[in-house]
Amino acid sequence: MATKSTLGRRLPVALLVLCLPAAVAFGGLWFLGQLAWPWALAGLALVALGLLSVLLPHFRHIEALRRYVAALLRAIDGGAGLPRPPETGSHLLAPELDQAIVETARERERRRRELEAAMAGNESILSNLPDPLIMLDRNRRIVRANPAAEALFGAGTAGRNLTGVLRNPQLLAAADAAIAGEGGRIVEFTLLGEVEQTFSARVVPMTTPALDGTVAIVSLHDLTAVRRAERMRADFVANASHELRTPLASLLGFIETLLGPARDDAEAHERFLTIMHEQSLRMSRLVEDLLSLSRIEMREHTPPDRPVDPQALLDSVVGALELRARAKKMRLELEVADPLPVTGDKDELAQVFQNLVDNAIKYGRAGTPVRVAARRVEPAADPAARRVGRSCLAVSVADQGEGIAREHLPRLTERFYRVDTARSRELGGTGLGLAIVKHIVNRHRGHLTVDSTVGKGTTFTVYLPLDTRAEQPAPGGASLRKAG
Ligand code: ADP
């Protein structure tokens, strides 16, 4: 099209104009009879050919230059890279000018790529930022919201007004202050929903407003877990102090009585010392459990890596608790269907099963059996093993006791949580047994489940990853052992 416009339109015109004097000269000579018309025509054709050979490359050059300039304009308008000067066989402009344009084009292209890479990097940082981030314009309108913010406030957060997303007055005041350039502020607020969430919002003004209109940035940081941990720690300290204070107060009371009114009462001595002994044992158990818990917590991030033989482990736990079971006329039954080694810490696993079997004896009905069973389970067939993500040994401890009402189940592994505090204390419980179990199972990257039916009984099941060094596809031999 362009070629046609220059070469096809202007070239004939230029040719015609330049041929005109020659045509007049040859026409005059022919008119005056000085030249035969064929010679005059031949002469004119010769002149036209000569002119054409000069004009054609010249017009091609101009056409190439015109296209180049048009491409330059398009590139500048559209923000694309500069075009290279076309190859015309010779320099389009002066060689230095050609070179300068090529270098400018290269430099511009390089900068454009750098800018694109930097923008892509920023975009990726923004998108992958785990904390929600909101950008505000002068009217508190959300110019942009990163995916974390969209996940929190819902799709389509960008474009809405901040007031429609967060109604906290302090936060809105902080946003207004930042928009007015009064400096940044940090505001803590709570989002009420299905699950209450606490956030810290840092609202900062931009030093220079962005091209998209952003003048202030609100970045949110989820403090829910931190606040919950703080609350739990405070509760824990209060509970632990309370648990220790009770036997301590009782010990002090008896000591004062023995030193005072009962100083010479031999019978009271005997009775009080027995109670004091019990209270001391209770305190000692409590301190022991507290220390256990803190030791396990400290090691929780490093899973154990030794193979543990479940048969030997459960044999020894059951053996150690047989006497206690017998005192309640209970029978301990142990069945290890698949005696496959698990990856674990022998002493910690012994503590897990001791606590579970001890609870089963404590809370089971006198005269009923407590059944301990171990079998292999696969992730494909068992949801708990699926959570562990590996083939597991599932060790269950089932009693026939009063059971646990549904609403207590999710809280059983909390420290000091008891269904019946008085009963637990009376039975010598510290309220820490299941918390210890949970932390040990967590350290073993295993899983704990509890099934209970009120009036029928409770089954705790511990899922432990099988030791890969000894993992075999087929289950091993079974063994059944009865005691008590
Ligand atoms: P405790 O020292 O009180 O037994 P645990 O942490 O071992 O503390 O258990 C927490 C609570 O869970 C117990 O107080 C009891 O109410 C309940 N519990 C635990 N095991 C059983 C069970 N086998 N049957 C019924 N209730 C149980």
Residues whose N, C-alpha, C, O or C-beta is under 5 A from the ligand:
A	BS01	ADP	N359 A360 Y363 G401 G403 I404 L412 Y417 R418 V419 D420 S424 G429 T430 G431 L432 G433 L434 A435 T458
